[in-house]
């Protein structure tokens, strides 16, 4: 049984990308018997779908409200942050950094880069499978893992090829989970085995963009079965994971209203 879903989107992912409210996602998780859920809308520099700075305080208020209304489930205020430079910078504004419980980090197209980061995105669009792009992307991931308290790497290798072995070594050492994404299969069975051999841990997340999809993680199961790996490596099945929370927080529900 899936006890937590740590990558879900709400209407704070703009342009109709997210279909339900914070409360809608929480209610769906409760109906499935979950004990934890994270609300992780797109980062602030995503051109079409990112959360706005103006909306962020309201998002935190809604998260706090559902914590009080539904104390039986732990609710994390998070973000699916974007890579915006080759130096591993994520689109987390400094003024909001300490207000997030959980950081999910992933590569997305159509993101407004930081200064000096335009080439990073253009090269991934034009030469995404080149050796140089892979080296550059791997370096960005490793630097981000060093700079931020990243709980989860979302859909690794999707749109941004990396050296999974090198990134996996750092993720394992840092306590960052590798995501099994409910919308896309970004890792092969052989890659899953290689990551497990490095000591990596996995989370199955829905990447839900509507409440109906919360908890829906079935798309990658065939690949996992083909890998032959023990389901005990998926740390939100039949137990709760030891999440690496932002800034050393140890309880998303204990966070005070901002």
MARMAR-232630 format. One line per 4 residues: for each residue x, y, z of N, C-alpha, C. Coordinates in Angstrom, 1 decimal, always signed. Each point is the difference from the previous one (the first is absolute). Example, Ala and Ser with C-alpha at 12.3 -4.5 7.8 and 13.67 -1.06 7.14 Angstrom:
BEGIN
+13.2:-5.7:+7.8:-0.9:+1.2:+0.0:+0.9:+1.2:+0.0  -0.4:+1.1:-0.7:+0.9:+1.1:+0.0:-0.8:+1.1:+0.8
REM end
This chain:
BEGIN
+0.8:-1.2:+0.0:-0.8:+1.2:+0.0:+0.9:+1.3:+0.0  -0.4:+0.9:-0.8:+0.8:+1.3:-0.1:-0.5:+0.8:+1.2  +1.0:+0.4:+0.9:-0.3:+0.7:+1.2:+0.2:+1.5:-0.2  +0.7:+0.4:-1.0:+0.3:+1.4:-0.2:+0.2:+0.3:-1.5
-0.4:+1.2:-0.4:+0.2:+0.5:-1.4:+0.7:+1.3:+0.1  +1.2:+0.1:-0.5:+0.8:+1.2:+0.3:+0.3:+0.9:-1.3  -0.8:-0.2:-1.0:+0.1:+0.8:-1.2:-1.4:+0.2:-0.6  -0.7:+1.0:+0.4:-1.4:+0.3:-0.5:-0.1:+1.5:-0.3
-0.8:+0.3:-1.0:-0.2:+1.4:-0.4:-1.5:+0.4:+0.2  -0.1:+1.3:+0.2:-1.3:+0.6:+0.2:-0.2:+1.2:-1.0  -1.1:+0.7:+0.2:-0.2:+1.2:-0.9:+1.0:+1.0:+0.2  +0.9:-0.1:+0.9:+1.1:+1.0:+0.1:+1.1:-0.3:-1.1
-0.1:-1.1:-0.6:+0.7:-0.2:-1.3:-0.9:+0.6:-1.1  +0.5:+1.1:-0.5:-0.9:+0.9:-0.8:-0.5:-0.6:-1.3  -0.8:+0.9:-0.7:-0.5:-0.3:-1.4:-0.7:-1.3:-0.1  -0.7:-0.3:+1.1:-0.8:-1.2:+0.0:+0.7:-1.3:+0.0
+1.3:+0.1:+0.3:+0.9:-1.2:+0.1:-0.4:-0.9:+1.2  -0.3:+0.6:+1.1:-0.5:-0.7:+1.1:-1.5:+0.2:+0.1  -0.8:-1.0:+0.3:-1.4:+0.0:-0.1:-0.8:+0.1:+1.3  +0.7:-0.3:+1.1:-0.7:+0.0:+1.3:+0.6:+0.9:+1.0
-0.7:+0.2:+1.1:+0.5:+0.8:+1.1:+0.9:-0.8:+0.9  +0.7:+0.8:+0.9:+0.8:-0.7:+1.1:-0.9:-1.0:+0.8  -1.2:+0.5:+0.4:-0.9:-0.9:+0.7:-0.4:-1.2:-0.8  -0.3:+0.2:-1.3:-0.4:-1.1:-0.8:+1.0:-1.1:+0.0
+1.3:+0.3:-0.1:+1.1:-1.0:+0.0:+0.1:-0.7:+1.3  -0.2:+0.8:+1.1:+0.1:-0.6:+1.3:-1.1:-1.0:+0.3  -1.2:+0.4:-0.4:-1.2:-0.8:+0.1:+0.1:-1.3:-0.7  +0.6:+0.1:-1.3:+0.2:-1.2:-0.7:+1.0:-1.0:+0.6
+1.1:+0.6:+0.5:+1.0:-0.8:+0.7:-0.7:-0.7:+1.2  -0.8:+0.7:+0.8:-0.6:-0.6:+1.1:-1.0:-1.1:-0.4  -0.7:+0.1:-1.1:-0.9:-1.0:-0.4:+0.7:-1.3:-0.4  +1.3:+0.1:-0.3:+0.8:-1.1:-0.4:+0.8:-0.6:+1.2
-0.2:+0.6:+1.2:+0.6:-0.5:+1.2:+1.4:+0.5:+0.2  +0.4:+1.0:-0.7:+1.4:+0.5:+0.1:+0.2:+0.8:+1.4  +1.2:+0.0:+0.4:+0.4:+0.7:+1.2:+0.8:+1.3:-0.2  +0.5:+0.2:-1.3:+0.7:+1.2:-0.3:-0.2:+0.4:-1.4
+0.1:+1.3:-0.3:-0.1:+0.5:-1.4:+0.8:+1.3:+0.0  +0.6:+0.2:-1.2:+0.7:+1.3:-0.2:-0.6:+0.7:-1.2  -0.2:+1.3:+0.1:-0.5:+0.8:-1.1:+1.2:+0.7:-0.6  +0.3:-0.4:-1.2:+1.3:+0.4:-0.6:-0.3:+0.7:-1.4
-0.5:+1.1:+0.0:-0.3:+0.7:-1.3:+1.3:+0.4:-0.7  -0.2:+0.3:-1.3:+1.2:+0.4:-0.8:+0.7:+1.2:+0.5  +1.3:+0.0:-0.1:+0.9:+1.1:+0.4:-0.3:+1.3:-0.6  +0.5:+1.1:+0.6:-0.4:+1.3:-0.4:+0.4:+0.5:-1.3
+1.0:-0.7:-0.6:+0.5:+0.5:-1.3:-0.5:-0.8:-1.2  -0.9:-0.9:+0.3:-0.6:-0.7:-1.2:-0.9:+0.9:-0.7  +0.3:+0.2:-1.3:-0.7:+1.1:-0.8:-1.5:-0.1:-0.1  -0.5:-1.2:-0.1:-1.4:-0.2:-0.1:-0.7:-0.4:+1.3
+0.6:-0.9:+0.8:-0.7:-0.7:+1.0:+0.4:+0.4:+1.4  +1.1:+0.8:+0.2:+0.6:+0.2:+1.3:-0.9:+0.8:+0.9  +0.1:-0.4:+1.3:-0.7:+0.8:+1.1:+0.6:+1.5:-0.1  -0.9:+0.9:+0.3:+0.5:+1.4:+0.1:+0.4:+0.4:+1.4
+0.9:+0.9:+0.1:+0.4:+0.5:+1.3:-1.2:+0.6:+0.7  -0.9:+0.7:-0.7:-1.2:+0.6:+0.6:-0.9:-1.1:+0.6  -0.1:-1.1:-0.6:-0.9:-1.1:+0.5:+0.6:-0.8:+1.1  +1.3:+0.0:+0.2:+0.7:-0.9:+0.9:-0.5:+0.2:+1.5
-0.2:+1.2:+0.5:-0.5:+0.1:+1.4:-1.4:-0.6:+0.1  -0.9:+0.2:-1.0:-1.3:-0.6:+0.1:+0.1:-1.6:+0.0  +0.9:-0.5:-0.8:+0.3:-1.4:+0.0:+0.3:-0.5:+1.4  +0.9:+0.7:+0.7:+0.4:-0.4:+1.3:-1.2:+0.0:+1.0
-0.8:+1.0:-0.2:-1.2:+0.2:+0.8:-0.9:-1.2:-0.2  -0.2:-0.5:-1.2:-0.9:-1.1:-0.3:+0.6:-1.3:+0.6  +1.3:-0.1:-0.1:+0.7:-1.2:+0.5:-0.3:-0.1:+1.5  +0.2:+1.2:+0.7:-0.2:+0.0:+1.4:-1.4:-0.3:+0.4
-0.9:+0.5:-0.8:-1.5:-0.2:+0.3:-0.3:-1.5:-0.1  +0.5:-0.7:-1.0:-0.3:-1.5:-0.1:+0.7:-0.8:+1.1  +1.2:+0.5:+0.5:+0.6:-0.7:+1.1:-0.9:+0.1:+1.2  -0.6:+1.1:+0.2:-0.9:+0.2:+1.2:-1.3:-0.8:-0.2
-0.5:-0.1:-1.2:-1.3:-0.6:-0.3:+0.2:-1.5:+0.0  +1.1:-0.5:-0.5:+0.2:-1.5:-0.1:+1.3:-0.4:+0.7  +0.0:+0.0:+1.4:+1.2:-0.3:+0.7:+0.4:-1.4:-0.1  -0.8:-0.9:-0.6:+0.3:-1.4:-0.1:+1.0:-0.3:-1.2
+0.3:+1.1:-0.8:+1.0:-0.2:-1.1:+1.0:+1.1:+0.1  +1.3:-0.3:-0.2:+1.0:+0.9:+0.0:+0.1:+0.7:-1.4  +0.0:+1.3:+0.0:+0.0:+0.8:-1.3:+1.2:+0.8:-0.1  +0.8:-0.2:-1.1:+1.2:+0.8:-0.2:-0.2:+1.1:-1.0
+0.5:+1.2:+0.2:+0.0:+1.0:-0.9:+1.3:-0.1:-0.8  -0.1:-0.2:-1.3:+1.2:-0.2:-0.8:+0.0:+0.7:-1.3  +0.9:-0.4:-0.9:+0.2:+0.6:-1.3:+0.7:-1.0:-0.9  -0.4:-0.1:-1.2:+0.8:-0.7:-1.0:+0.9:+1.0:-0.7
+1.2:+0.1:+0.5:+0.9:+1.1:-0.4:+0.7:-0.4:-1.3  +0.3:+1.0:-0.8:+0.6:-0.2:-1.3:+1.5:+0.4:+0.0  +0.8:-0.8:-0.8:+1.4:+0.4:-0.2:+0.0:+1.2:-0.9  +0.8:+1.0:+0.4:+0.0:+1.2:-0.8:+1.4:+0.5:-0.4
+1.0:-0.8:+0.3:+1.4:+0.3:-0.4:+0.8:-1.2:+0.1  +1.2:+0.0:-0.7:+0.9:-1.1:+0.0:+0.7:-0.2:+1.4  -0.1:+1.0:+0.8:+0.6:-0.1:+1.4:-0.9:-0.6:+1.0  -1.2:-0.6:-0.4:-0.9:-0.6:+0.9:-0.9:+0.9:+0.7
-0.2:+1.2:-0.4:-0.9:+0.9:+0.6:-1.5:-0.4:-0.3  -0.8:+0.0:+1.0:-1.4:-0.3:-0.1:-0.9:+1.3:+0.1  -1.2:+0.0:-0.5:-0.8:+1.2:+0.0:-0.8:+0.2:+1.3  +0.8:+0.0:+1.1:-0.6:+0.3:+1.4:+0.4:+1.3:+0.4
-0.9:+1.0:+0.0:+0.4:+1.4:+0.5:+0.5:-0.1:+1.4  +1.0:+0.8:+0.3:+0.6:+0.0:+1.4:-1.0:+0.3:+1.0  -0.9:+0.9:-0.3:-1.0:+0.4:+1.0:-1.0:-1.1:+0.4  -0.1:-1.0:-0.8:-0.9:-1.1:+0.2:+0.7:-1.3:+0.5
+1.3:+0.0:-0.1:+0.7:-1.2:+0.2:-0.3:-0.7:+1.3  -0.2:+0.8:+1.1:-0.2:-0.6:+1.3:-1.4:-0.3:+0.3  -0.9:+0.2:-1.0:-1.4:-0.2:+0.2:-0.5:-1.4:-0.6  +0.9:-0.6:-0.7:-0.3:-1.3:-0.6:+0.4:-1.2:+0.9
-0.9:-1.0:+0.1:+0.4:-1.2:+0.7:+0.8:-0.9:-0.8  -0.3:-0.1:-1.3:+0.6:-1.0:-0.8:+0.3:+0.5:-1.4  +1.1:-0.4:-0.5:+0.5:+0.4:-1.4:+0.0:-1.2:-0.8  -0.8:+0.0:-1.1:+0.2:-1.0:-1.1:+0.7:+0.8:-1.1
+1.0:-0.6:-0.6:+0.7:+0.7:-1.1:+0.0:-0.8:-1.2  -0.3:+0.6:-1.2:+0.0:-0.7:-1.2:+0.2:+1.0:-1.2  +0.4:-0.6:-1.1:+0.2:+0.8:-1.2:-1.2:+0.2:-0.8  -0.3:+1.2:-0.4:-1.2:+0.3:-0.9:+0.5:+1.0:-1.1
-0.7:-0.1:-1.1:+0.2:+0.9:-1.1:-0.8:+1.3:+0.3  +0.3:+1.0:-0.8:-0.7:+1.3:+0.0:+0.0:+0.7:+1.4  +1.2:-0.1:+0.6:+0.3:+0.6:+1.3:+0.9:+1.3:-0.3  -0.4:+1.1:+0.7:+0.8:+1.2:-0.1:+1.3:-0.2:+0.8
+1.2:-0.1:-0.7:+1.2:-0.3:+0.6:+0.6:+1.1:+0.9  +0.9:-0.3:+0.8:+0.8:+1.0:+0.8:+1.0:+0.6:-1.0  +0.6:+1.1:+0.4:+1.0:+0.7:-0.8:+1.1:-1.1:-0.3  +0.3:-0.1:-1.3:+1.1:-1.0:-0.4:-0.6:-1.4:-0.2
-1.3:-0.2:+0.2:-0.6:-1.3:-0.1:-0.7:-0.3:-1.3  -0.1:+1.0:-0.9:-0.7:-0.2:-1.2:+0.6:-1.1:-0.9  +1.3:+0.0:-0.1:+0.6:-1.1:-0.8:-0.2:-1.3:+0.6  -0.1:-0.2:+1.3:-0.3:-1.3:+0.6:-1.3:-0.6:-0.5
-1.1:+0.9:-0.1:-1.3:-0.5:-0.5:+0.0:-0.2:-1.5  +0.6:+0.9:-0.7:+0.0:-0.1:-1.5:+0.8:-1.2:-0.4  +1.1:-0.3:+0.6:+0.8:-1.2:-0.3:-0.8:-1.3:+0.3  -0.8:+0.0:+1.0:-0.8:-1.2:+0.3:-1.1:-0.2:-1.1
-0.5:+1.1:-0.5:-1.0:-0.1:-1.1:+0.6:-0.4:-1.3  +1.2:+0.5:-0.3:+0.6:-0.2:-1.3:+0.9:-1.3:+0.0  +0.8:-0.1:+1.0:+1.0:-1.2:+0.0:-0.2:-0.8:+1.3  -1.2:-0.3:+0.3:-0.3:-0.6:+1.3:+0.6:-1.4:+0.2
+0.4:-0.7:-1.0:+0.5:-1.3:+0.1:+1.6:+0.0:-0.2  +0.6:+1.2:-0.1:+1.4:+0.0:-0.2:+0.8:-0.3:+1.2  +1.2:-0.4:-0.1:+0.9:-0.4:+1.1:+0.2:+1.3:+0.9  +0.2:+1.1:-0.7:+0.3:+1.3:+0.7:-1.2:+0.4:+0.9
-1.2:-0.2:-0.6:-1.2:+0.4:+0.7:-0.2:-0.9:+1.2  +0.3:-1.2:-0.1:-0.1:-1.0:+1.1:+0.9:+0.4:+1.2  +1.3:+0.4:-0.4:+1.0:+0.4:+1.0:-0.5:+1.3:+0.7  -0.5:+0.9:-0.8:-0.4:+1.3:+0.6:-1.2:-0.2:+0.9
-1.0:-0.8:-0.5:-1.2:-0.3:+0.8:+0.4:-0.7:+1.3  +0.8:-1.0:+0.0:+0.4:-0.7:+1.2:+0.7:+0.9:+1.0  +0.8:+0.9:-0.5:+0.6:+1.0:+0.9:-1.0:+0.9:+0.7  -1.0:+0.4:-0.8:-1.1:+0.9:+0.6:-0.7:-0.8:+1.1
-0.4:-1.2:-0.3:-0.7:-0.8:+1.0:+0.8:-0.2:+1.3  +1.3:-0.3:-0.2:+0.9:-0.2:+1.2:+0.1:+1.2:+0.8  +0.2:+1.2:-0.7:+0.1:+1.2:+0.7:-1.3:+0.4:+0.7  -1.1:-0.3:-0.6:-1.3:+0.3:+0.7:-0.2:-0.8:+1.2
+0.4:-1.3:+0.0:-0.1:-0.9:+1.2:+0.9:+0.5:+1.1  +1.1:+0.7:-0.4:+0.9:+0.6:+1.1:-0.6:+1.3:+0.5  -0.7:+0.7:-0.8:-0.4:+1.3:+0.4:-1.4:+0.0:+0.8  -0.8:-0.9:-0.3:-1.4:+0.0:+0.5:-0.3:-1.3:+0.8
-1.0:+0.1:+0.9:-0.5:-1.2:+0.6:-1.1:-0.6:-0.8  +0.5:-0.7:-1.1:-1.0:-0.6:-0.9:-0.4:-1.4:+0.5  -1.4:-0.1:+0.2:-0.5:-1.2:+0.5:-0.1:-1.1:-1.1  -0.4:+0.5:-1.3:-0.3:-1.0:-1.0:+0.5:+0.6:-1.4
+0.6:-0.8:-0.8:+0.3:+0.3:-1.4:-1.2:-0.5:-0.8  -0.7:+0.9:-0.6:-1.2:-0.4:-0.8:+0.4:-0.4:-1.4  -0.7:-1.1:-0.4:+0.2:-0.6:-1.4:+1.4:+0.3:-0.6  +1.1:-0.5:+0.7:+1.3:+0.1:-0.5:+0.2:-0.6:-1.4
+0.8:+0.7:-0.8:+0.3:-0.4:-1.4:-1.1:+0.4:-1.0  -1.1:+0.7:+0.5:-1.0:+0.4:-0.9:+0.3:+1.4:-0.5  +0.3:+0.1:-1.3:+0.3:+1.3:-0.6:+1.4:+0.6:+0.3  +0.7:-0.7:+0.8:+1.3:+0.5:+0.5:+0.9:-1.3:+0.3
+0.8:-0.5:-0.9:+0.7:-1.2:+0.2:+1.2:+0.3:+1.0  +0.1:-0.9:+1.0:+1.0:+0.1:+1.0:+0.8:-1.3:+0.1  +1.1:+0.0:+0.6:+0.7:-1.2:+0.4:-0.6:-0.5:+1.3  -0.9:-1.0:-0.1:-0.7:-0.4:+1.1:+0.9:-0.6:+1.1
+1.1:-0.6:-0.4:+0.9:-0.6:+1.0:+0.6:+1.1:+0.9  +0.4:+1.1:-0.6:+0.6:+1.1:+0.7:-1.0:+0.8:+0.9  -1.1:+0.2:-0.6:-1.1:+0.7:+0.8:-0.5:-0.9:+1.1  -0.1:-1.3:-0.3:-0.5:-0.9:+1.0:+0.9:-0.1:+1.2
+1.3:+0.0:-0.3:+0.9:+0.0:+1.2:-0.2:+1.1:+0.9  -0.2:+1.2:-0.5:-0.2:+1.2:+0.8:-1.3:+0.0:+0.7  -1.1:-0.4:-0.8:-1.3:-0.1:+0.6:-0.1:-1.0:+1.1  +0.7:-1.1:-0.1:+0.0:-1.0:+1.0:+0.7:+0.6:+1.3
+1.1:+0.6:-0.2:+0.8:+0.6:+1.1:-0.8:+1.1:+0.7  -0.8:+0.8:-0.8:-0.7:+1.1:+0.6:-1.4:-0.4:+0.5  -0.4:-1.2:-0.2:-1.3:-0.4:+0.5:-1.2:+0.5:-0.8  +0.3:+0.2:-1.3:-1.0:+0.5:-1.0:-0.6:-1.2:-0.7
-1.3:-0.1:-0.1:-0.7:-1.1:-0.6:+0.0:+0.2:-1.5  +0.0:-1.1:-0.7:-0.2:-0.1:-1.5:-1.5:-0.3:-0.2  -0.6:+0.8:-0.9:-1.5:-0.1:-0.2:-0.3:-1.1:-1.1  -1.0:-0.8:+0.3:-0.7:-0.8:-0.9:-1.3:+0.8:-0.4
-0.1:+0.6:-1.1:-1.0:+1.0:-0.3:-1.2:-0.6:-0.6  -1.2:+0.5:+0.5:-1.2:-0.5:-0.5:-0.5:+0.4:-1.3  +0.7:+1.0:-0.6:-0.4:+0.5:-1.4:+0.9:-0.5:-1.1  +1.2:-0.3:+0.3:+1.0:-0.4:-1.0:+1.0:-1.0:+0.6
+0.5:-0.9:-0.9:+1.0:-0.9:+0.4:+1.3:+0.5:-0.6  +0.9:+0.5:+0.9:+1.2:+0.7:-0.4:+1.2:-0.9:+0.2  -0.1:-1.1:+0.7:+1.1:-0.9:+0.3:-0.3:-1.4:-0.5  +1.0:-0.7:-0.6:-0.2:-1.4:-0.4:+0.2:-0.9:+1.2
-0.3:-1.3:-0.2:+0.2:-1.0:+1.0:+1.5:-0.1:+0.4  +0.8:+0.0:-1.0:+1.5:+0.0:+0.3:+0.5:+1.2:+0.8  -0.6:+1.1:-0.3:+0.4:+1.2:+0.7:-0.5:+0.0:+1.4  -1.2:-0.5:+0.2:-0.5:-0.2:+1.4:+1.0:-0.9:+0.8
+0.4:-1.1:-0.6:+0.9:-0.9:+0.7:+1.3:+0.6:+0.3  +0.5:+0.8:-0.9:+1.3:+0.7:+0.2:-0.1:+1.0:+1.1  -1.1:+0.7:+0.1:-0.2:+1.0:+1.1:-0.2:-0.7:+1.3  -0.7:-1.1:+0.0:-0.2:-0.8:+1.3:+1.4:-0.5:+0.5
+0.8:-0.4:-1.0:+1.4:-0.5:+0.4:+0.8:+1.1:+0.7  -0.3:+1.2:-0.4:+0.8:+1.1:+0.6:-0.6:+0.4:+1.4  -1.1:-0.6:+0.4:-0.6:+0.3:+1.3:-1.1:+1.0:-0.1  -0.4:+0.3:-1.2:-1.1:+1.0:-0.2:-1.3:-0.6:+0.6
-0.9:+1.0:+0.4:-1.3:-0.4:+0.5:-1.0:+0.7:-0.9  -1.2:-0.6:-0.1:-1.0:+0.4:-0.9:-1.3:+0.4:+0.6  -0.7:+0.9:-0.6:-1.4:+0.3:+0.4:-0.9:+0.0:-1.3  -1.2:-0.6:+0.2:-1.0:+0.0:-1.1:-0.9:+1.2:+0.2
+0.0:+0.9:-0.9:-0.8:+1.2:+0.1:-0.9:+0.1:-1.3  -1.2:+0.6:+0.2:-0.9:+0.1:-1.1:+0.3:+1.0:-1.0  +0.6:+1.2:+0.4:+0.1:+1.1:-0.8:-1.4:+0.5:-0.5  -0.9:-0.2:+0.9:-1.4:+0.3:-0.3:-0.2:+1.5:-0.4
-0.8:+0.2:-1.0:-0.4:+1.4:-0.4:-1.5:+0.2:+0.1  -0.6:-1.0:+0.6:-1.4:+0.0:+0.4:-0.2:-0.8:+1.2  -1.0:+0.3:+0.9:-0.2:-0.8:+1.2:-0.3:-1.5:-0.3  -0.6:-0.3:-1.1:-0.3:-1.4:-0.4:+1.3:-0.8:-0.2
+1.1:+0.6:-0.3:+1.2:-0.7:-0.3:+0.9:-0.1:+1.3  -0.3:+0.6:+1.1:+0.7:-0.1:+1.2:+0.1:-1.5:+0.4  +1.2:-0.5:+0.2:+0.2:-1.4:+0.4:+0.1:-1.0:-1.2  -0.1:+0.5:-1.2:+0.0:-0.8:-1.2:+1.4:-0.2:-0.5
+0.7:-1.1:+0.3:+1.4:-0.2:-0.3:+0.3:-1.2:-0.8  -1.1:-0.5:-0.7:+0.2:-1.3:-0.6:+0.8:-0.1:-1.3  +0.3:+1.2:-0.6:+0.6:+0.0:-1.3:+1.4:-0.7:+0.0  +0.7:+0.1:+1.1:+1.4:-0.5:+0.0:+0.1:-1.4:+0.5
-1.1:-0.6:+0.4:+0.1:-1.3:+0.7:+0.6:-1.1:-0.9  -0.4:+0.0:-1.3:+0.6:-1.0:-0.9:+1.5:+0.1:+0.0  +0.5:+1.2:-0.1:+1.5:+0.2:+0.0:+0.6:-0.5:+1.3  -0.7:+0.3:+1.1:+0.5:-0.5:+1.3:+0.0:-1.5:+0.1
-1.0:-0.6:-0.4:-0.1:-1.5:+0.0:+1.1:-0.6:-0.8  +0.2:+0.6:-1.2:+1.1:-0.5:-0.9:+1.3:+0.1:+0.6  +0.2:+1.0:+0.9:+1.3:+0.2:+0.7:+0.3:-1.1:+1.0  -1.0:-0.6:+0.5:+0.1:-1.1:+1.1:+0.4:+0.6:+1.3
-0.1:+1.3:+0.2:+0.4:+0.6:+1.3:-1.1:-0.2:+1.0  +0.4:-0.1:+1.3:-0.9:-0.2:+1.1:-0.8:+1.3:+0.2  -1.3:-0.2:+0.1:-0.9:+1.2:+0.2:+0.3:+0.7:+1.3  +0.8:-0.6:+0.9:+0.4:+0.7:+1.3:+0.8:+1.2:-0.3
+0.6:+0.1:-1.2:+0.8:+1.2:-0.3:-0.8:+1.2:-0.3  -1.3:-0.2:-0.2:-1.0:+1.1:-0.2:-0.5:+0.4:+1.3  +0.5:+1.2:+0.5:-0.1:+0.3:+1.4:-1.4:+0.6:+0.4  -0.9:+0.2:-0.9:-1.4:+0.4:+0.4:-1.0:-1.1:-0.2
+0.4:-1.2:-0.2:-0.9:-1.1:-0.1:+0.1:-0.7:+1.4  -1.2:-0.1:+0.6:-0.2:-0.6:+1.3:+0.8:+0.5:+1.1  +0.6:+1.2:-0.2:+0.7:+0.7:+1.1:+0.2:+1.5:-0.5  +0.5:+0.8:+0.9:+0.2:+1.4:-0.3:+1.5:+0.2:-0.1
+0.4:+0.8:-1.0:+1.4:+0.3:-0.2:+0.6:+0.9:+1.0  +1.3:+0.0:+0.1:+0.8:+0.9:+0.8:+0.4:+1.2:-0.9  -0.9:+0.9:-0.2:+0.2:+1.1:-1.0:+1.1:+1.0:+0.5  +0.8:+0.4:-1.0:+0.9:+1.1:+0.3:-0.7:+1.3:-0.2
-0.4:+0.6:+1.1:-0.8:+1.2:-0.1:+0.8:+1.3:-0.1  -0.5:+1.0:-0.5:+0.7:+1.2:-0.3:+0.4:+0.7:+1.3  +1.2:+0.4:+0.1:+0.5:+0.8:+1.1:+0.0:-0.8:+1.3  +0.0:-1.3:-0.1:+0.0:-0.9:+1.2:-1.3:-0.1:+0.8
-1.1:+0.5:-0.6:-1.3:-0.2:+0.6:-0.2:-1.5:+0.2  -0.7:-0.4:+1.1:-0.3:-1.4:+0.2:-1.5:-0.3:+0.1  -0.8:+0.9:-0.3:-1.5:-0.3:+0.1:-0.7:+1.1:-0.8  -0.5:-0.4:-1.2:-0.7:+1.0:-0.8:-1.3:+0.5:+0.6
-0.7:-0.8:+0.9:-1.2:+0.5:+0.6:+0.4:+1.0:+1.2  +1.2:-0.1:+0.5:+0.3:+0.9:+1.1:+0.4:+1.4:-0.4  +0.1:+0.2:-1.3:+0.4:+1.3:-0.5:-1.1:+1.0:+0.3  +0.4:+1.2:+0.5:-1.0:+1.0:+0.3:-0.5:+0.7:-1.2
-1.2:+0.5:+0.1:-0.6:+0.8:-1.0:+0.9:+1.2:-0.3  +0.2:+0.2:-1.3:+0.9:+1.2:-0.4:-0.8:+1.2:-0.2
REM end
